[in-house]
Amino acid sequence: MSNPRKQKSLWETLNNHHGWGWPDVLHFKSSVFLTVFPVIFTSTLFSALLCVMYLIYDLDVTLPGSLVGTITVVVGLLLAFRTNHAYDRYYEGRKLFCAMCTHIRNASRLTWVGVEERNEDDHKDKIDSIRLLLAFVVATKHHLRNEFGTEYTDFRDLLPDGLQLTKFEGNTGQEQHTHPQDYSNDSVLTVVVNNENTALLQNCESPKTYVNNNFDNLSTKKSRTNFRASGSSSVLENCNMNWGSEIGPTMSLPLEITYYLGLYYNRNQFDAINKILSSLIEILGCLERIGNTPIPNAYRYHLKQAVTIYVWLLPFTMIESLGWMTIPVISVISFVLFGVEAIGAEIENPFGYDSNDLPLDDYCRDLESEIKYMQQHLSPKKFHANDDVKN
């Protein structure tokens, strides 16, 4: 029986070849050719008009070659800096997103195998906290793309029931809550509980008012763990504080998720996870810096103007020696120079949907698959009474 791998045609083999080959040379889907085609066409048309003026109507439109030689080095340096700076942003974005996924893996592992379960409610709370970790990654992806809200398919089943998050345009309309105080030393996971029997500690005058709960008390609660703060049963009560009316209180969705995650983990017993949450906030800020800090307009405009002037001056210096060949030569030079500039503009913000952007959707799906595998094949840590007696 013949090997099916040997039955591939030559064209299929070339299409599957990822190195140097004709498919790469003729590939236009991820190329910037279509982006720069208008300016290439304009430059080519301009050189054709010069050729007609010089070769047909005998108009002297030639210039000395030393004129453009003085700016060749400058244009080259400008293009090199533009492309290198854009790729640095692209590569840094990949490193930061990879670091974020690594922190999520570590936090999920520490939660799944490091937190003891006393009952089914504790198991449910662990699953909810891990889902919130995944929701942070998904929310960060949408936040970087300026996509607001939680009405996306990849948010499905990630947000716990009763969790009040984004209300408009990706920013949460914050209600004014009391500020948390200290966590108890013997709590395992700190969660906000909606229960009529929950003791309400509120002090609107003091900046520190915390209410915490732990897994030790979860078995005695009659209601399920819930983030929703409503009515007199709210753990976090509203404080009437006047912060002014000039700037409305808002918060990005990923940052708000980290605050909810912070309510889960006791800072004394789970210092490692709380450090991970701090690292996630730092990574979020770095990703926002990349996404919200474009190249200054002065540099961008001047670079395009300099390249355009350089390309349009070249026909004046080439037409005497090249004649009609000036037209295709200018087309090639235009494609190379304007293409380099377009590459910098294409990759400077790598968080979009273009084929040259980072595959953030794939990263999120892979991370979710890894964590689901961990939950299905690794046994969570159970509480044993003997361990409590020993301690």
C-alpha positions, 0 to 999 in steps of 0.5 A, a space after each residue: 500500500 502506498 504512503 498517502 504522504 507521497 501522493 501529494 502534488 508538487 503544488 501542495 508540497 510548496 503550499 505546506 512549505 513554511 520556509 523560502 519558496 514561491 508561495 511566500 513570494 506570491 502570497 498577498 493575504 498577509 502582505 502589505 502590498 494591497 495597503 501600499 498599492 495606491 501609493 505605488 500606483 501614484 509613484 509609478 504614474 508620476 514617473 511615467 509622466 516624467 518619462 513622457 515629458 523627457 523622452 517624447 517632448 524633450 523637456 529637460 527634467 533631469 537632476 544630479 544624482 548627488 541631490 538624493 544621495 544626501 537624504 538616502 541615509 536619513 530615510 534609511 535610518 528613519 525606516 529602520 527605527 520605525 520598523 525596529 520600534 514597531 517589532 519591539 512593541 509586537 514582541 513585548 506584547 507577546 512576552 507580556 501575554 505569555 507571562 500573564 498566561 503563566 501567572 494564570 496557570 500558577 494561580 489555577 494550580 495553587 488554587 486547585 491543589 493547594 486549597 482544601 475542600 470541606 464540602 461541595 460548596 467549597 469545590 464550587 467556589 474553587 471552580 468559580 475562582 479559577 473561572 474568574 482567572 480565565 475571565 481575566 485573560 479574556 477580559 484583557 483581550 477584549 480590553 486591548 481591542 477596545 471591545 466593551 461589555 461581557 456579551 461575548 461568547 468566550 465569556 460564557 460560563 466564566 463569570 460566576 452567578 450573581 457577579 455584577 460587572 460591566 454596565 456600560 462600555 467596558 467600564 463598570 459604573 461603580 457603586 460606592 462601597 466600604 473599603 476592606 480591612 484585614 483578613 482573618 488569620 485562619 481563613 482559607 479563601 475570603 469570599 463575599 457572601 450574600 446571607 441574612 445572617 452575615 454580620 455586617 461591619 460598616 464604617 463609612 467614616 473610616 477608610 478601612 471596613 472589611 468583611 471576610 468569610 472563609 471556607 471553615 464557615 461555608 458549611 454553616 451558611 444556608 445560601 450559596 456564595 454570591 458576589 451580588 450586593 443587594 438590600 440589607 443582606 449585602 456584605 459591602 454596604 454603600 457609603 455616601 461619599 462625595 468624590 465630585 462630579 467632574 469625573 465619573 467613577 469607572 473601572 476597566 473590566 480586567 481590573 475589576 475582576 482582579 479586585 473580585 479575585 482579591 476577595 477570594 484569597 486570604 492575604 496571609 495564607 495565600 500570599 503567593 496567589 496575591 502576589 500573582 494578582 499584583 503581577 497581573 495588574 502590572 502586566 495589564 498596565 504594560 499591555 495598556 501602554 503598548 495598545 494606547 501609546 501610538 507612534 507620535 504623529 509628528 514622526 509618522 507624518 514626517 516619515 511618510 513625507 520624507 519617503 514620498 519626496 525621496 521616491 518622487 525625486 528618484 525619477 529625475 536622477 534615473 531618467 537620463 540613464 534608464 529611460 523608459 526603464 525608470 517606470 518599473 524601477 520606481 515601482 519596485 523601489 516604491 514597493 520596498 520603501 513604502 512597504 517597510 513603512 507599512 509593516 511598522 504601522 501594521 505590527 505596532 499594535 499587535 492586539 487586533 484581528 489582522 493576520 499579522 496580529 498576535 493570535 490572542 483568541 488561540 492563546 485564550 482557548 489553549 489556556 482554557 483547555 489546559 485548565 479544564 484538563 487539570 480540573 478533569 484529571 488532577 484531584 483537588 485537595 480535600 480536607 481531612 479531619 486528621 490533618 486539622 487535629 495534627 495542626 
